[in-house]
Amino acid sequence: SPRTAGPLTQQRKESPRTAGPLTQQRKESPRTAGPLTQQGKESPRTAGPLTQQRKESPRTAGPLTQQRKESPRTAGPLTQQGKESPRTAGPLTQQRKESPRTAGPLTQQGKESPRTAGPLTQQRKESPRTAGPLTQQRNESPRTAGPLTQQRKESPHTAGPLTQQRKESPHTAGPLTQPVLTLNSLTNA
């Protein structure tokens, strides 16, 4: 066959992919650059035995036990960082009372916060959003343009009282009682 080009026993040893017997290629391949037993110790990737690289690697910069205490991230032992870290700027118990976000103790902020601009009981009646007490806004709001009882009958959307619009709506084309009777008469016929 043109695929085998010879007996199967000979093609396995002289194929251009293997370039020699299989037993010899495993030791002299350009990928390993030496026997497999020697590559583990003198490979250019490890640059020395594996036991020595773990202690003198440029990533660790010293033994692993010493790096945990003198790392530039912790800037001191781990037990001392929790109290003198630059993020907290003091013990955690003091930061909760003098933080720039609260601007005072937490108990006083609820009454004199710059967001409320006064006690909470007074803001509810004189807020610029309501423009008056809540009881007066409901009757004279600019959205309703009049009391709520009058708007329901003379709204431009209804174009008349609600009782009249239901019978003469352009969608029904007549009172609601007439289309129902017409459908019933057609069904009975």
C-alpha positions as CSV (number, residue, x, y, z in Angstrom):
1,S,0.0,0.0,0.0
2,P,1.4,3.5,-0.6
3,R,0.7,4.4,3.0
4,T,3.0,1.8,4.5
5,A,5.7,1.7,1.7
6,G,7.1,-1.6,3.0
7,P,6.5,-4.1,5.7
8,L,5.1,-2.8,9.0
9,T,8.1,-4.1,11.0
10,Q,10.6,-2.0,9.0
11,Q,8.6,1.2,8.8
12,R,8.5,1.6,12.6
13,K,12.2,1.7,12.9
14,E,13.1,3.9,9.8
15,S,10.3,6.4,9.7
16,P,11.3,10.0,9.2
17,R,9.5,11.0,12.4
18,T,11.6,8.8,14.7
19,A,14.9,9.1,12.8
20,G,16.3,6.0,14.3
21,P,15.2,3.2,16.5
22,L,12.9,4.0,19.4
23,T,15.4,3.0,22.0
24,Q,18.0,5.4,20.9
25,Q,15.8,8.4,20.3
26,R,14.7,8.6,23.9
27,K,18.2,9.3,25.2
28,E,19.6,11.6,22.4
29,S,16.6,13.7,21.5
30,P,17.2,17.5,21.1
31,R,14.4,18.1,23.5
32,T,16.1,16.4,26.4
33,A,19.7,17.3,25.6
34,G,21.1,14.4,27.5
35,P,19.9,11.3,29.3
36,L,16.7,11.6,31.3
37,T,18.4,10.8,34.6
38,Q,20.9,13.7,34.2
39,Q,18.4,16.3,32.9
40,G,16.6,16.6,36.2
41,K,19.7,18.1,37.9
42,E,21.5,20.1,35.1
43,S,18.6,21.5,33.0
44,P,18.9,25.1,32.1
45,R,15.5,25.7,33.6
46,T,16.4,24.7,37.1
47,A,20.0,26.2,37.0
48,G,21.2,23.8,39.7
49,P,19.8,20.9,41.8
50,L,16.2,21.2,42.9
51,T,17.1,21.1,46.5
52,Q,19.2,24.3,46.3
53,Q,16.9,26.3,44.1
54,R,14.1,26.4,46.7
55,K,16.2,28.3,49.1
56,E,18.1,30.7,46.8
57,S,15.5,31.6,44.2
58,P,15.2,35.3,43.4
59,R,11.5,35.1,44.1
60,T,11.9,34.0,47.7
61,A,15.1,36.1,48.5
62,G,15.9,33.8,51.4
63,P,14.6,30.8,53.1
64,L,10.8,30.4,53.3
65,T,10.8,30.7,57.0
66,Q,12.5,34.1,57.0
67,Q,10.5,35.6,54.1
68,R,7.2,35.5,56.0
69,K,8.5,37.9,58.7
70,E,10.5,40.4,56.5
71,S,8.4,40.7,53.4
72,P,7.8,44.2,52.1
73,R,4.1,43.6,52.1
74,T,3.8,43.1,55.8
75,A,6.4,45.6,56.9
76,G,6.9,43.8,60.2
77,P,5.7,40.6,62.0
78,L,2.2,39.5,61.3
79,T,1.2,40.0,64.9
80,Q,2.2,43.7,65.0
81,Q,0.7,44.6,61.6
82,G,-2.9,44.3,62.9
83,K,-2.4,47.3,65.2
84,E,0.0,49.6,63.4
85,S,-1.0,49.1,59.7
86,P,-1.1,52.3,57.6
87,R,-4.6,51.5,56.6
88,T,-6.1,51.6,60.0
89,A,-3.9,54.6,61.3
90,G,-4.4,53.5,64.9
91,P,-6.2,50.8,66.8
92,L,-9.5,49.6,65.4
93,T,-11.4,50.7,68.5
94,Q,-10.4,54.3,68.1
95,Q,-11.0,54.5,64.3
96,R,-14.7,53.7,64.6
97,K,-15.3,56.9,66.6
98,E,-13.0,59.4,64.8
99,S,-13.3,58.3,61.2
100,P,-13.6,61.2,58.6
101,R,-16.7,59.6,57.2
102,T,-18.8,59.9,60.4
103,A,-17.3,63.3,61.5
104,G,-18.2,62.6,65.1
105,P,-19.5,59.7,67.3
106,L,-22.0,57.4,65.7
107,T,-24.7,58.4,68.2
108,Q,-24.5,62.1,67.4
109,Q,-24.3,61.7,63.6
110,G,-27.9,60.5,63.4
111,K,-29.2,63.9,64.6
112,E,-26.7,66.4,63.2
113,S,-25.6,64.9,59.9
114,P,-25.0,67.3,57.0
115,R,-27.4,65.2,54.9
116,T,-30.4,65.8,57.1
117,A,-29.6,69.5,57.9
118,G,-31.7,69.3,61.1
119,P,-33.5,66.8,63.2
120,L,-35.4,64.2,61.3
121,T,-38.8,65.2,62.7
122,Q,-38.5,68.7,61.3
123,Q,-37.2,67.7,57.9
124,R,-40.2,65.6,57.0
125,K,-42.5,68.7,57.1
126,E,-40.3,71.4,55.6
127,S,-38.3,69.5,53.0
128,P,-37.7,71.3,49.6
129,R,-39.1,68.3,47.8
130,T,-42.6,68.6,49.4
131,A,-42.7,72.4,49.4
132,G,-45.0,72.4,52.4
133,P,-46.4,70.1,55.0
134,L,-47.4,66.7,53.7
135,T,-51.1,67.2,54.5
136,Q,-51.3,70.4,52.3
137,Q,-49.4,69.0,49.4
138,R,-51.9,66.2,48.7
139,N,-54.7,68.7,47.9
140,E,-52.7,71.4,46.1
141,S,-49.9,69.6,44.3
142,P,-49.0,71.0,40.9
143,R,-49.4,67.6,39.4
144,T,-53.1,67.3,40.3
145,A,-53.9,70.9,39.5
146,G,-56.7,70.9,42.0
147,P,-58.1,68.7,44.7
148,L,-58.1,65.0,44.1
149,T,-61.9,64.8,44.1
150,Q,-62.3,67.3,41.2
151,Q,-59.5,65.9,39.0
152,R,-61.1,62.5,38.7
153,K,-64.1,63.9,36.9
154,E,-62.6,66.6,34.8
155,S,-59.2,65.2,33.8
156,P,-58.2,65.8,30.2
157,H,-57.5,62.0,29.8
158,T,-61.1,61.1,30.6
159,A,-62.7,64.0,28.7
160,G,-65.8,63.8,30.9
161,P,-67.0,62.0,34.0
162,L,-66.0,58.4,34.4
163,T,-69.5,57.2,34.3
164,Q,-70.1,58.8,30.8
165,Q,-66.8,57.7,29.3
166,R,-67.4,54.0,29.9
167,K,-70.5,54.0,27.7
168,E,-69.3,56.3,24.8
169,S,-65.6,55.2,24.5
170,P,-64.3,55.1,20.9
171,H,-62.9,51.6,21.6
172,T,-66.3,50.1,22.4
173,A,-68.2,52.1,19.7
174,G,-71.3,52.1,21.8
175,P,-72.5,51.3,25.3
176,L,-71.2,48.1,26.8
177,T,-74.6,46.7,27.1
178,Q,-75.2,46.8,23.3
179,P,-72.2,44.7,22.1
180,V,-72.9,42.0,24.6
181,L,-76.5,41.6,23.4
182,T,-75.4,41.6,19.8
183,L,-72.9,38.8,20.4
184,N,-75.5,36.8,22.3
185,S,-78.1,37.2,19.5
186,L,-75.6,36.0,16.9
187,T,-74.7,33.0,18.9
188,N,-78.3,32.1,19.5
189,A,-79.2,32.5,15.8
